[in-house]
């Protein structure tokens, strides 16, 4: 008989809860040290959580979301800046534009690995200040280099690569918030944290065209695309310094990460996450260019003195759809929802291929929004599958809950969540480069979208065969 594994997604996102200090009768005694360090943090103590813990955790969550939101903005800033460079006097080939769009994703995905451990090494508050401060570098340099159309392409590429520091912020921000909340509230907190970050892409693509065109007359104030975020970055640094805390209980789990890397399902889920999250961030970054290439008259719409790009709708829809993918996964199983997501993604890509000859922007936009919604749902459902898989693997090996071996399984699952999120972000580099290769070899994007359809069908079949059909290696559990 097939049963369902329903561990909390967040049970696997942190080390097992600690017990209250001896001699305190369940109460928690916090020790505050200079530098806003807190000793003795135990959110699993109900009395402490209600009286003091929740307020402290929510204060840290709010500033973490704000800093991560700005990280996503800087990470994806070049996605909208690139389409404005020709109007500012830059002469770039289409291939060069794709590299400016995709390189920040490559750097950001790579930085997610070390960023995962920075909170444990330096403290959550301290690293939030540092990681937010690093955003100033690509923001300032972007404002400088785009002001001169004679800037060499190599310099533009270097500055775009530096924008990848914003992509690493997701890993450290999620790791930090994990330690603040009790198991029953981690899902809510991490969901808000992730959604707040993802929305940064949409806000950048909406706000930048308005900022660089309003009041600019016949020219573009394109340097504002970088300068406009500096006050907000400084505010995030000040807020982290003034209101966030470091927890001495936050520790790096290098052993758990090493064990997770030896688990075959980690690599399989990483491929699935490239298909879902990688497609989301990849298409979000390249969507403004695709609109400019296929429907230049709709690249920006004039609203009074400001120009507005509708490209922001893609990232917005995908970001808002993600929590619903997680909710449906809780009810029906993550694997089933992921299969449906890949099916809709394949249909959305086919719809683009079939309707592109119609040269209807609104049909093009509609197909893409369906694709974005499906990637968002798939983000939530695939992420939900990870703790279920590790829990099922533990059951298949006869590991009883609450034992030391079960704790090791939880640590592996927690490490896998971070590693898979990092690997999945490489899709933000792969998607634009596949489109680039298609354009260089065929002169259009149809071949690339046929490739995406084939990939989504293949990933659908893998999910169906490995995770939907009950298997002894997963204790016949529903994933």
Buried (B, 14 or more C-beta within 10 A) or exposed (E): EEEEBEBBBBBBBBBBEBEBBEEBEEEBEBEEEEEBBBBBBBBBBEEBBEEEBBEBBBBBBBBBBBBBBBBBBBBBBBBBBBBBBEBBEBEBEEEBBBBBBBBBBBBBBBBBBEBBBBBBEBBBBBBBBBBBBBBBBBBBBBBBBBBEEEBEBEEBBBBBBBBBBBBBBBBBBBBBBBBBBBBEBBBEBBBBBBBBBBBBBBBBBBBBBBBBBBEBEEEBBBBBBBBBBBEBBBBBBEBBBEBBBBBEBBEBBEEBBEBBEEBEBBBBBBBBBBBBBBBBBBBBBBBBBBBBBBBEEBBBEEEEEBBBBBBBBBBBBBBBBBBBBBBBBBEBBBBBBBBBBBBBBBBBBBBBBEBBEEEEBEBBBBBBBBBBBBBBBBBBBBBBBBBBBBBBBBBBEEBEEEEEEBBBBBBBBBBBBBBBBBBBBBBBBBBBBBBBBBBEEEEBBBBBBBBBBEBBBBBBEBBBEBBBEBBEEBBBBBB
